[in-house]
């Protein structure tokens, strides 16, 4: 367990060879998907820095990054 009380675990990315990105400018959300298509997830975790990690069978299938442009220093 980490200092915050959350359980730490190692998670691998499902398929780094098939990564694709989609950006929604209206909501300022970046979607990063691993694999050929969007997959159903067994679970989703919200990290401390407001990124959703979607997991299927112990492997990351996608990341959702909120406030993406703000994070890289560009205001819309």
Phi and psi restraints in degrees (range 20) as a CNS / XPLOR table:
assign (resid 1 and name C) (resid 2 and name N)
       (resid 2 and name CA) (resid 2 and name C) 1.0 -85.1 20.0 2
assign (resid 2 and name N) (resid 2 and name CA)
       (resid 2 and name C) (resid 3 and name N) 1.0 175.6 20.0 2
assign (resid 2 and name C) (resid 3 and name N)
       (resid 3 and name CA) (resid 3 and name C) 1.0 -60.9 20.0 2
assign (resid 3 and name N) (resid 3 and name CA)
       (resid 3 and name C) (resid 4 and name N) 1.0 -30.3 20.0 2
assign (resid 3 and name C) (resid 4 and name N)
       (resid 4 and name CA) (resid 4 and name C) 1.0 -76.5 20.0 2
assign (resid 4 and name N) (resid 4 and name CA)
       (resid 4 and name C) (resid 5 and name N) 1.0 -7.3 20.0 2
assign (resid 4 and name C) (resid 5 and name N)
       (resid 5 and name CA) (resid 5 and name C) 1.0 93.8 20.0 2
assign (resid 5 and name N) (resid 5 and name CA)
       (resid 5 and name C) (resid 6 and name N) 1.0 -6.9 20.0 2
assign (resid 5 and name C) (resid 6 and name N)
       (resid 6 and name CA) (resid 6 and name C) 1.0 -81.7 20.0 2
assign (resid 6 and name N) (resid 6 and name CA)
       (resid 6 and name C) (resid 7 and name N) 1.0 143.3 20.0 2
assign (resid 6 and name C) (resid 7 and name N)
       (resid 7 and name CA) (resid 7 and name C) 1.0 -73.9 20.0 2
assign (resid 7 and name N) (resid 7 and name CA)
       (resid 7 and name C) (resid 8 and name N) 1.0 131.4 20.0 2
assign (resid 7 and name C) (resid 8 and name N)
       (resid 8 and name CA) (resid 8 and name C) 1.0 -92.2 20.0 2
assign (resid 8 and name N) (resid 8 and name CA)
       (resid 8 and name C) (resid 9 and name N) 1.0 141.4 20.0 2
assign (resid 8 and name C) (resid 9 and name N)
       (resid 9 and name CA) (resid 9 and name C) 1.0 -152.7 20.0 2
assign (resid 9 and name N) (resid 9 and name CA)
       (resid 9 and name C) (resid 10 and name N) 1.0 156.8 20.0 2
assign (resid 9 and name C) (resid 10 and name N)
       (resid 10 and name CA) (resid 10 and name C) 1.0 -93.8 20.0 2
assign (resid 10 and name N) (resid 10 and name CA)
       (resid 10 and name C) (resid 11 and name N) 1.0 131.1 20.0 2
assign (resid 10 and name C) (resid 11 and name N)
       (resid 11 and name CA) (resid 11 and name C) 1.0 -128.8 20.0 2
assign (resid 11 and name N) (resid 11 and name CA)
       (resid 11 and name C) (resid 12 and name N) 1.0 135.8 20.0 2
assign (resid 11 and name C) (resid 12 and name N)
       (resid 12 and name CA) (resid 12 and name C) 1.0 -103.7 20.0 2
assign (resid 12 and name N) (resid 12 and name CA)
       (resid 12 and name C) (resid 13 and name N) 1.0 156.1 20.0 2
assign (resid 12 and name C) (resid 13 and name N)
       (resid 13 and name CA) (resid 13 and name C) 1.0 -80.6 20.0 2
assign (resid 13 and name N) (resid 13 and name CA)
       (resid 13 and name C) (resid 14 and name N) 1.0 136.5 20.0 2
assign (resid 13 and name C) (resid 14 and name N)
       (resid 14 and name CA) (resid 14 and name C) 1.0 -61.6 20.0 2
assign (resid 14 and name N) (resid 14 and name CA)
       (resid 14 and name C) (resid 15 and name N) 1.0 -54.7 20.0 2
assign (resid 14 and name C) (resid 15 and name N)
       (resid 15 and name CA) (resid 15 and name C) 1.0 -148.4 20.0 2
assign (resid 15 and name N) (resid 15 and name CA)
       (resid 15 and name C) (resid 16 and name N) 1.0 91.5 20.0 2
assign (resid 15 and name C) (resid 16 and name N)
       (resid 16 and name CA) (resid 16 and name C) 1.0 -69.2 20.0 2
assign (resid 16 and name N) (resid 16 and name CA)
       (resid 16 and name C) (resid 17 and name N) 1.0 -21.2 20.0 2
assign (resid 16 and name C) (resid 17 and name N)
       (resid 17 and name CA) (resid 17 and name C) 1.0 -72.6 20.0 2
assign (resid 17 and name N) (resid 17 and name CA)
       (resid 17 and name C) (resid 18 and name N) 1.0 -19.9 20.0 2
assign (resid 17 and name C) (resid 18 and name N)
       (resid 18 and name CA) (resid 18 and name C) 1.0 -119.3 20.0 2
assign (resid 18 and name N) (resid 18 and name CA)
       (resid 18 and name C) (resid 19 and name N) 1.0 60.2 20.0 2
assign (resid 18 and name C) (resid 19 and name N)
       (resid 19 and name CA) (resid 19 and name C) 1.0 -97.8 20.0 2
assign (resid 19 and name N) (resid 19 and name CA)
       (resid 19 and name C) (resid 20 and name N) 1.0 138.3 20.0 2
assign (resid 19 and name C) (resid 20 and name N)
       (resid 20 and name CA) (resid 20 and name C) 1.0 -144.4 20.0 2
assign (resid 20 and name N) (resid 20 and name CA)
       (resid 20 and name C) (resid 21 and name N) 1.0 152.8 20.0 2
assign (resid 20 and name C) (resid 21 and name N)
       (resid 21 and name CA) (resid 21 and name C) 1.0 -119.1 20.0 2
assign (resid 21 and name N) (resid 21 and name CA)
       (resid 21 and name C) (resid 22 and name N) 1.0 148.9 20.0 2
assign (resid 21 and name C) (resid 22 and name N)
       (resid 22 and name CA) (resid 22 and name C) 1.0 -141.3 20.0 2
assign (resid 22 and name N) (resid 22 and name CA)
       (resid 22 and name C) (resid 23 and name N) 1.0 130.3 20.0 2
assign (resid 22 and name C) (resid 23 and name N)
       (resid 23 and name CA) (resid 23 and name C) 1.0 -117.0 20.0 2
assign (resid 23 and name N) (resid 23 and name CA)
       (resid 23 and name C) (resid 24 and name N) 1.0 129.7 20.0 2
assign (resid 23 and name C) (resid 24 and name N)
       (resid 24 and name CA) (resid 24 and name C) 1.0 -104.4 20.0 2
assign (resid 24 and name N) (resid 24 and name CA)
       (resid 24 and name C) (resid 25 and name N) 1.0 102.6 20.0 2
assign (resid 24 and name C) (resid 25 and name N)
       (resid 25 and name CA) (resid 25 and name C) 1.0 -64.8 20.0 2
assign (resid 25 and name N) (resid 25 and name CA)
       (resid 25 and name C) (resid 26 and name N) 1.0 -36.9 20.0 2
assign (resid 25 and name C) (resid 26 and name N)
       (resid 26 and name CA) (resid 26 and name C) 1.0 -61.5 20.0 2
assign (resid 26 and name N) (resid 26 and name CA)
       (resid 26 and name C) (resid 27 and name N) 1.0 -39.2 20.0 2
assign (resid 26 and name C) (resid 27 and name N)
       (resid 27 and name CA) (resid 27 and name C) 1.0 -103.5 20.0 2
assign (resid 27 and name N) (resid 27 and name CA)
       (resid 27 and name C) (resid 28 and name N) 1.0 -4.5 20.0 2
assign (resid 27 and name C) (resid 28 and name N)
       (resid 28 and name CA) (resid 28 and name C) 1.0 56.3 20.0 2
assign (resid 28 and name N) (resid 28 and name CA)
       (resid 28 and name C) (resid 29 and name N) 1.0 50.8 20.0 2
assign (resid 28 and name C) (resid 29 and name N)
       (resid 29 and name CA) (resid 29 and name C) 1.0 -122.3 20.0 2
assign (resid 29 and name N) (resid 29 and name CA)
       (resid 29 and name C) (resid 30 and name N) 1.0 131.5 20.0 2
assign (resid 29 and name C) (resid 30 and name N)
       (resid 30 and name CA) (resid 30 and name C) 1.0 -103.9 20.0 2
assign (resid 30 and name N) (resid 30 and name CA)
       (resid 30 and name C) (resid 31 and name N) 1.0 127.8 20.0 2
assign (resid 30 and name C) (resid 31 and name N)
       (resid 31 and name CA) (resid 31 and name C) 1.0 -106.7 20.0 2
assign (resid 31 and name N) (resid 31 and name CA)
       (resid 31 and name C) (resid 32 and name N) 1.0 128.5 20.0 2
assign (resid 31 and name C) (resid 32 and name N)
       (resid 32 and name CA) (resid 32 and name C) 1.0 -118.7 20.0 2
assign (resid 32 and name N) (resid 32 and name CA)
       (resid 32 and name C) (resid 33 and name N) 1.0 119.6 20.0 2
assign (resid 32 and name C) (resid 33 and name N)
       (resid 33 and name CA) (resid 33 and name C) 1.0 -117.5 20.0 2
assign (resid 33 and name N) (resid 33 and name CA)
       (resid 33 and name C) (resid 34 and name N) 1.0 142.3 20.0 2
assign (resid 33 and name C) (resid 34 and name N)
       (resid 34 and name CA) (resid 34 and name C) 1.0 -116.7 20.0 2
assign (resid 34 and name N) (resid 34 and name CA)
       (resid 34 and name C) (resid 35 and name N) 1.0 115.4 20.0 2
assign (resid 34 and name C) (resid 35 and name N)
       (resid 35 and name CA) (resid 35 and name C) 1.0 125.6 20.0 2
assign (resid 35 and name N) (resid 35 and name CA)
       (resid 35 and name C) (resid 36 and name N) 1.0 -178.3 20.0 2
assign (resid 35 and name C) (resid 36 and name N)
       (resid 36 and name CA) (resid 36 and name C) 1.0 -79.3 20.0 2
assign (resid 36 and name N) (resid 36 and name CA)
       (resid 36 and name C) (resid 37 and name N) 1.0 -25.9 20.0 2
assign (resid 36 and name C) (resid 37 and name N)
       (resid 37 and name CA) (resid 37 and name C) 1.0 -147.3 20.0 2
assign (resid 37 and name N) (resid 37 and name CA)
       (resid 37 and name C) (resid 38 and name N) 1.0 167.6 20.0 2
assign (resid 37 and name C) (resid 38 and name N)
       (resid 38 and name CA) (resid 38 and name C) 1.0 -71.6 20.0 2
assign (resid 38 and name N) (resid 38 and name CA)
       (resid 38 and name C) (resid 39 and name N) 1.0 125.6 20.0 2
assign (resid 38 and name C) (resid 39 and name N)
       (resid 39 and name CA) (resid 39 and name C) 1.0 -106.4 20.0 2
assign (resid 39 and name N) (resid 39 and name CA)
       (resid 39 and name C) (resid 40 and name N) 1.0 152.2 20.0 2
assign (resid 39 and name C) (resid 40 and name N)
       (resid 40 and name CA) (resid 40 and name C) 1.0 -66.5 20.0 2
assign (resid 40 and name N) (resid 40 and name CA)
       (resid 40 and name C) (resid 41 and name N) 1.0 146.1 20.0 2
assign (resid 40 and name C) (resid 41 and name N)
       (resid 41 and name CA) (resid 41 and name C) 1.0 -111.1 20.0 2
assign (resid 41 and name N) (resid 41 and name CA)
       (resid 41 and name C) (resid 42 and name N) 1.0 149.8 20.0 2
assign (resid 41 and name C) (resid 42 and name N)
       (resid 42 and name CA) (resid 42 and name C) 1.0 -79.1 20.0 2
assign (resid 42 and name N) (resid 42 and name CA)
       (resid 42 and name C) (resid 43 and name N) 1.0 -30.8 20.0 2
assign (resid 42 and name C) (resid 43 and name N)
       (resid 43 and name CA) (resid 43 and name C) 1.0 -155.9 20.0 2
assign (resid 43 and name N) (resid 43 and name CA)
       (resid 43 and name C) (resid 44 and name N) 1.0 161.1 20.0 2
assign (resid 43 and name C) (resid 44 and name N)
       (resid 44 and name CA) (resid 44 and name C) 1.0 -135.4 20.0 2
assign (resid 44 and name N) (resid 44 and name CA)
       (resid 44 and name C) (resid 45 and name N) 1.0 135.2 20.0 2
assign (resid 44 and name C) (resid 45 and name N)
       (resid 45 and name CA) (resid 45 and name C) 1.0 -117.1 20.0 2
assign (resid 45 and name N) (resid 45 and name CA)
       (resid 45 and name C) (resid 46 and name N) 1.0 137.9 20.0 2
assign (resid 45 and name C) (resid 46 and name N)
       (resid 46 and name CA) (resid 46 and name C) 1.0 -101.8 20.0 2
assign (resid 46 and name N) (resid 46 and name CA)
       (resid 46 and name C) (resid 47 and name N) 1.0 118.8 20.0 2
assign (resid 46 and name C) (resid 47 and name N)
       (resid 47 and name CA) (resid 47 and name C) 1.0 -79.8 20.0 2
assign (resid 47 and name N) (resid 47 and name CA)
       (resid 47 and name C) (resid 48 and name N) 1.0 169.8 20.0 2
assign (resid 47 and name C) (resid 48 and name N)
       (resid 48 and name CA) (resid 48 and name C) 1.0 -61.6 20.0 2
assign (resid 48 and name N) (resid 48 and name CA)
       (resid 48 and name C) (resid 49 and name N) 1.0 -27.3 20.0 2
assign (resid 48 and name C) (resid 49 and name N)
       (resid 49 and name CA) (resid 49 and name C) 1.0 -100.4 20.0 2
assign (resid 49 and name N) (resid 49 and name CA)
       (resid 49 and name C) (resid 50 and name N) 1.0 26.8 20.0 2
assign (resid 49 and name C) (resid 50 and name N)
       (resid 50 and name CA) (resid 50 and name C) 1.0 64.8 20.0 2
assign (resid 50 and name N) (resid 50 and name CA)
       (resid 50 and name C) (resid 51 and name N) 1.0 44.3 20.0 2
assign (resid 50 and name C) (resid 51 and name N)
       (resid 51 and name CA) (resid 51 and name C) 1.0 -119.4 20.0 2
assign (resid 51 and name N) (resid 51 and name CA)
       (resid 51 and name C) (resid 52 and name N) 1.0 132.1 20.0 2
assign (resid 51 and name C) (resid 52 and name N)
       (resid 52 and name CA) (resid 52 and name C) 1.0 -93.0 20.0 2
assign (resid 52 and name N) (resid 52 and name CA)
       (resid 52 and name C) (resid 53 and name N) 1.0 128.1 20.0 2
assign (resid 52 and name C) (resid 53 and name N)
       (resid 53 and name CA) (resid 53 and name C) 1.0 -110.1 20.0 2
assign (resid 53 and name N) (resid 53 and name CA)
       (resid 53 and name C) (resid 54 and name N) 1.0 116.9 20.0 2
assign (resid 53 and name C) (resid 54 and name N)
       (resid 54 and name CA) (resid 54 and name C) 1.0 -98.9 20.0 2
assign (resid 54 and name N) (resid 54 and name CA)
       (resid 54 and name C) (resid 55 and name N) 1.0 132.6 20.0 2
assign (resid 54 and name C) (resid 55 and name N)
       (resid 55 and name CA) (resid 55 and name C) 1.0 -126.6 20.0 2
assign (resid 55 and name N) (resid 55 and name CA)
       (resid 55 and name C) (resid 56 and name N) 1.0 137.1 20.0 2
assign (resid 55 and name C) (resid 56 and name N)
       (resid 56 and name CA) (resid 56 and name C) 1.0 -132.5 20.0 2
assign (resid 56 and name N) (resid 56 and name CA)
       (resid 56 and name C) (resid 57 and name N) 1.0 126.4 20.0 2
assign (resid 56 and name C) (resid 57 and name N)
       (resid 57 and name CA) (resid 57 and name C) 1.0 51.8 20.0 2
assign (resid 57 and name N) (resid 57 and name CA)
       (resid 57 and name C) (resid 58 and name N) 1.0 40.4 20.0 2
assign (resid 57 and name C) (resid 58 and name N)
       (resid 58 and name CA) (resid 58 and name C) 1.0 79.4 20.0 2
assign (resid 58 and name N) (resid 58 and name CA)
       (resid 58 and name C) (resid 59 and name N) 1.0 6.3 20.0 2
assign (resid 58 and name C) (resid 59 and name N)
       (resid 59 and name CA) (resid 59 and name C) 1.0 -124.3 20.0 2
assign (resid 59 and name N) (resid 59 and name CA)
       (resid 59 and name C) (resid 60 and name N) 1.0 142.3 20.0 2
assign (resid 59 and name C) (resid 60 and name N)
       (resid 60 and name CA) (resid 60 and name C) 1.0 -70.5 20.0 2
assign (resid 60 and name N) (resid 60 and name CA)
       (resid 60 and name C) (resid 61 and name N) 1.0 126.3 20.0 2
assign (resid 60 and name C) (resid 61 and name N)
       (resid 61 and name CA) (resid 61 and name C) 1.0 -106.3 20.0 2
assign (resid 61 and name N) (resid 61 and name CA)
       (resid 61 and name C) (resid 62 and name N) 1.0 -20.7 20.0 2
assign (resid 61 and name C) (resid 62 and name N)
       (resid 62 and name CA) (resid 62 and name C) 1.0 -165.3 20.0 2
assign (resid 62 and name N) (resid 62 and name CA)
       (resid 62 and name C) (resid 63 and name N) 1.0 159.9 20.0 2
assign (resid 62 and name C) (resid 63 and name N)
       (resid 63 and name CA) (resid 63 and name C) 1.0 -126.2 20.0 2
assign (resid 63 and name N) (resid 63 and name CA)
       (resid 63 and name C) (resid 64 and name N) 1.0 142.6 20.0 2
assign (resid 63 and name C) (resid 64 and name N)
       (resid 64 and name CA) (resid 64 and name C) 1.0 -122.4 20.0 2
assign (resid 64 and name N) (resid 64 and name CA)
       (resid 64 and name C) (resid 65 and name N) 1.0 117.3 20.0 2
assign (resid 64 and name C) (resid 65 and name N)
       (resid 65 and name CA) (resid 65 and name C) 1.0 -107.3 20.0 2
assign (resid 65 and name N) (resid 65 and name CA)
       (resid 65 and name C) (resid 66 and name N) 1.0 111.5 20.0 2
assign (resid 65 and name C) (resid 66 and name N)
       (resid 66 and name CA) (resid 66 and name C) 1.0 -81.7 20.0 2
assign (resid 66 and name N) (resid 66 and name CA)
       (resid 66 and name C) (resid 67 and name N) 1.0 151.3 20.0 2
assign (resid 66 and name C) (resid 67 and name N)
       (resid 67 and name CA) (resid 67 and name C) 1.0 53.3 20.0 2
assign (resid 67 and name N) (resid 67 and name CA)
       (resid 67 and name C) (resid 68 and name N) 1.0 46.0 20.0 2
assign (resid 67 and name C) (resid 68 and name N)
       (resid 68 and name CA) (resid 68 and name C) 1.0 -60.4 20.0 2
assign (resid 68 and name N) (resid 68 and name CA)
       (resid 68 and name C) (resid 69 and name N) 1.0 -52.2 20.0 2
assign (resid 68 and name C) (resid 69 and name N)
       (resid 69 and name CA) (resid 69 and name C) 1.0 -63.1 20.0 2
assign (resid 69 and name N) (resid 69 and name CA)
       (resid 69 and name C) (resid 70 and name N) 1.0 -37.4 20.0 2
assign (resid 69 and name C) (resid 70 and name N)
       (resid 70 and name CA) (resid 70 and name C) 1.0 -61.7 20.0 2
assign (resid 70 and name N) (resid 70 and name CA)
       (resid 70 and name C) (resid 71 and name N) 1.0 -39.7 20.0 2
assign (resid 70 and name C) (resid 71 and name N)
       (resid 71 and name CA) (resid 71 and name C) 1.0 -63.6 20.0 2
assign (resid 71 and name N) (resid 71 and name CA)
       (resid 71 and name C) (resid 72 and name N) 1.0 -34.1 20.0 2
assign (resid 71 and name C) (resid 72 and name N)
       (resid 72 and name CA) (resid 72 and name C) 1.0 -95.0 20.0 2
assign (resid 72 and name N) (resid 72 and name CA)
       (resid 72 and name C) (resid 73 and name N) 1.0 6.9 20.0 2
assign (resid 72 and name C) (resid 73 and name N)
       (resid 73 and name CA) (resid 73 and name C) 1.0 88.9 20.0 2
assign (resid 73 and name N) (resid 73 and name CA)
       (resid 73 and name C) (resid 74 and name N) 1.0 19.7 20.0 2
assign (resid 73 and name C) (resid 74 and name N)
       (resid 74 and name CA) (resid 74 and name C) 1.0 -115.7 20.0 2
assign (resid 74 and name N) (resid 74 and name CA)
       (resid 74 and name C) (resid 75 and name N) 1.0 120.6 20.0 2
assign (resid 74 and name C) (resid 75 and name N)
       (resid 75 and name CA) (resid 75 and name C) 1.0 -91.9 20.0 2
assign (resid 75 and name N) (resid 75 and name CA)
       (resid 75 and name C) (resid 76 and name N) 1.0 133.3 20.0 2
